[in-house]
Amino acid sequence: MTAPFNFSAGPAMLPRAVLERAQEELRSWRGSGISVMEISHRDPAFMQMAFQAEQDLRDLMAIPQNYQVLFMHGGGRGQFSAVPQNIAAPNATVDYLNCGIWSDFAIREAQKYVAKVNVVAGVIDTEQGRAIAPVDSWQVSEDAAYFHYCPNETVDGLALHQIPSHIKAPLVADMSSTILSEPLAVEQFGIIYAGAQKNIGPSGFAIAIVRDDLLGHAQGNTSTIMDYTVQAQDRSMYNTPNTWAWYLSGLVFEWLKEQGGVAAMGAINQQKADLLYRYIDSSAFYSNPVHPDYRSKMNVPFLLADSALDGKFLQLAEAQGLLGLKGHRFVGGMRASIYNAMPLEGVQALVSFMQEFEQKHA
């Protein structure tokens, strides 16, 4: 049987080469006779692997030395609460750009820890589709402790492709679905965080990249394992980390280097997105609800002209090995998530299937 193409938004497709290597090493990691899941995180061999994974990530993203790279628990949602607790006082004002559903969840969490969450702008409807409000309409606070935004909303398929560099407060970005997908100027941010289950590794794991000057400001009731300063001091090993996820993430970083790094991935990702959007735009049977300037390169939602055909579309797609195409329960329709691990051939196979389905059911 030919391996299927998994378009799930997360947990998402992992590189096949990574899975095959993990399978080979599962029962005897580095010839030890035991699994990497069974070895102590304090063992010199594991620590060497963990620190190499950090260095590989630093290399891939060109992370400056004045940033800490933290491997943490709790996924992206854990960071929704970690960010305000670590870099804002309880009486602070913080700014949030509401780009979609995940931004909204982050806003609700921040409201538990600070006096005021100022939503600077949100999503608007235009003749060309949904978009993020233009920059000149944002109501930015003068004294915000930080500015938070999600460059790519996985549910809505909305993306902000330009870094809001005019913001004076430290920029905080939830890059759960875009990290490592293209080159990024890390030095423009105060904090970058990402849940792992899209472009990095297994779910339940998160990476936080924190500028040094933002350490040491945690609120007094911050959970110790979510305290950036504590985790930085202990190199993310204050308590037992998710060793399996750290190991698999390290394999993904190695794989990305072998592919040519994030610049090479960015070129492929652009090619994949262009192919899919071009076909959708050429069709009267499919449509994308997002303004072309704000379309995600990672998550492509689309609607069929007749929603009564949704079930049949999914059934036939799955029969052809095209999995995970059902849209999020909040918005319906279809969604193709085309992260780094999705090869160009997968998108080509999807477009071919969509063409065949349209010819039979239009």
N, C-alpha and C positions, 0 to 999 in steps of 0.2 A: 504494500500500500504506500502510495506517495504521501510524504509528510504534509499535513494540512498547513494552511496559512492562518495564523491566529490574529484577528483584528481587534481583540479585546482591549478595552481602555485601561485595564489594570485590575488585578495582576495581569501582566501583559507578556507577550512573546519574549523569550530569551534567545540569544544567539545559539544556533544548533551546536556549534563547535564548543561552546561553553558547557552546554548540557552533557555533551558526550565526554568531555574531560572530567566533569564532576562525577559522571557515572563510573568512569574508569577508576577514579580516586576514592570513591565512596567508602569502601570497606578498608582501604589501606592508604592513608594519605602520606605521601612522600615515603612510601615503603615502611611505614611505622607499624603496620598491622592493625591499626585502629583508624576510625573515621575522624575527620576534622571536627565533627560534632562531639567527639568524646574526649578530645585533648583539652587540657587546661588552657584558658586564655592567658595565663601567666607563663606558660611554657615558652622557652626561647624561640622554638621553631614557629609557634603560632604568632608570637609578637613580631618576629621578623617578617612573616607574611603580611600581618596587619599594617605594619609601618611601610612596607613596600606598596601595598594597595593605596595608602595615603599619598605616597610619593608619586605613584602613577597618576592619581587623580590631579595632583598639583601640576604635573607635567602636561596632562591633557588640557587643563583649563588655564594654564599659565597663572596659577594662584600666587600672588605676591607673598613674601615671607612675613609680612605684618598681618597675616590672616591665619586664624586657627581653623583646621579641618576637623570636625567632630562627627563621630559615628554614633548615632543616638537611637534610643528606643522611641516607639510611639508613632512612627510614620509622619506624614505631613500634618495630620490633625494635632499631633502632639506639639508641633511647632507653632500651631495657632495660639496656644497658651504660653509656650516657652518664650516667644518673642516679646510680648508686652511685659512679662514678669522679669525678663532679663535686662531690658534696656529702657524701660519707662517707669517712672515713679507712680504710685497710686493716684496722685493728684494731677497727673500729666494729661495733656491732649495729644492724641495720635491721629494721623491722617491715613485714610484708606480709600483707594480707588476701587469701586465695586464693578468688576468686569464680568461677574456672573455668579454662578451657584457657589463655587469654592471660595470666592471672595466674600460672599455673604456669610458663609460659615465662619471664616476667619474673623469677620467683623463681630459676629455674635460672641465669639470666644473672647476677643479683646475687651469687650464691654464688661466682662467680669473682673478685670484687673486694673482698669484705669478710669479716671473720672469722666473723660470725654473721648468718644470715638467720632471724629469728624469725617463723614463720607464726602469726599471732594467732588465726585461725579459718578455717573453710572452708565448703563447701556441705553442707547437710544434706537428708535426705529427710523430708518430712512427709506427712500424709494428703492435703493439698491440693496436693502437688507439691514440686519442688525449691526450696530457699530458702537464703539466706545465714544463717549462725548468728547468733542475736540478739546485740546489742551487749553485753549484760551478761555474755556468756560469752567475750568476746575476752580473750586473754592478752597484754596490751600491755606492752612493755618500759618500764622507767623511764628508760632512758638512750638510747633509739633516736635515731639520727642523722636519720631521717625515717620516715614512715608512708606506704606505697604501697598504692594500690588501683585497681581498674579498675571504674568506675561502671557500665559496660555490657559484658557479655561477648557478643560477636557469635555465637559458636558455640553457646553454651548458652541464649541468650535470657534470661539472668539480669541483673537490674539492681538497684543499690542507689540508691534515689531520694533518700535523705537524706544530706547531707554529714556525715561523722563529726566534728563540730565539738568533741567532747570530747577529742580527741587533742591532746596537748601538743607533740609533735614536728611539724616541718613536714610538711604534707600534700602528697603527690605523687600525681597522678591521670593515668592513661592514659585520655584521652577521645577516642581515635581514632574511635569510632563515635557519640559524643554531642555533640562540640563543635559549637557554633552551632545546636543543635537546639532549645534553649530558653534562657531567661535563666539566668545563673549568677553567683554572688558570687565573682568571681576573687580578691578580697582574703582569702578564707578559705584559700587554697592557697599553698604555697611554690613548687610547679612544676605546671604543666599541660602535658602534651604530647599530640600527636596525629599519627598517620600520616594522610596526606592523602587516601587513596583511597576515602573513604566520604562525608564531608560537606564536603570542601574541593576537591580537585582530583585530578590524576593520581598514580599510585603512585610510590614511590621518594623521596617528599618528606615532610618532617615539620616541624611547628611546635612550638617549645618556648617557653612563657611562664614566665619565671624571675624570682623576686623578687630584688631587688638584693643583699640581705644574704647570699644563697646563692652569690654569685659569689666567685671568688678562693680556692676551697677544693679545687680539682681535685687528684687524686692525681698524683704525679710522672710516672707512665708513661701518663697519659691521652693518647689520640691528639689532636693539635692541632686537627684539624677537628671533633672532638667536644667540645672544651673550651668550655663556655658563656662563660667570661670572654673568651677570644679572639674568639669569634663576636660577642659583644656589642660589643667594642671596634671591630670591623671591620664592624659592621652586617650581619652574615651574609655578608660578601663576603671573608673571609680567603682563600678559594680560589674558583674559578668555581662558582657555585651552579647549580642546575637551573633555568635561565632559563625554559624552556617551562612547567614546573610552577608557577613563581612567577607568571608572566603569567596562566595559566589560573586560578590561585587568586585572583588579583586580580579577574578577571572574575566569579568566583563571589561574592566579597565585594560587588562592585557590585550584582550581581543580588539578593543577600539584602537589601541596603538598599532596593532598588526594591520588594521584597515586603513591606516594613514592618519588617524587622529580626528579631531572634531571638524577640521576644515574639509576633509574628505567626506565625512558623514554629512556635513551640511550640504555639500553639492548633491549627494545622492538623495537626501531628504527633499531638497528643492525639486529634483527631477520627479520623485514619486508624487509629491503634492501637485505639481504642474500637470502631470499626466491625468490624475483623477479629476481635478477641478476642470480641466479642459474638456474632458468628456461630459461631465455633468452639465457644464454650460452650453455644450453643443446639443444637448438633448431636451426635448419637450416633455419627456417622461419623468426625468429626475430634476430635482432642484436643490440648491443649497441656500439656506436662509440668511447667510452672513454677507455683509458688504465686502466686496473684493479686497479692500485695503486692510481688512481686519480678519481675514481668514487664517485659521490655524494650519500650520504645516504638519502637525502631529495628529490632530483629531478632525476628521472630515464628516460632519453630519450631512445627511441628505434625505429627501423625502420623495416618495413615489407619488405620481399624479393621482393614483387611486389607493388610499390607505387600506382598502379592503384586500389588497394584494400583498400586504406586508408579511403575513404569515407564510404565504406560498413562496415569496422571495427568500425568506430566511431558511425555509425547509430545503429548497432546491440549492441554495448557496452552501448549506452545510453538507449536502450530499456530494457536492463537488470539492469539499475540503476547505471551504471559505468560512471560518468560524468567527464568532464573537461580533457579528455585525448589527445586532439589535441595539437600537438607540437607548439612551438612558431613560429610566422610567419617568423622569420628570418632564421629558420633552418628546419622547416617542420617535418614530421614524427609524432611520438607520444611522449608524456611525462606524466609520472605518478609522481605526487608530493605527497609524503607520510610523511607529517609533523606529529607533535605530536598527533593531533586530529584524524588522520587516524588510526583506529584500525587494528590489525593484520587480522581480518576477512575481511576487505576491500581488502587487498592485496591478501589474499587467493581467494577471489571471482574474482579478476582480473586475477590471474594466471589460474584459472579454465576456465574462458571465453577465454583467449588466447589459451589455449590448444584445446578447442572445435573449435575455429576459424581456427586454424592451421590444424586440422584434416579434416576440410571441404574444405579448400582452398589451401592447400599446393600443 
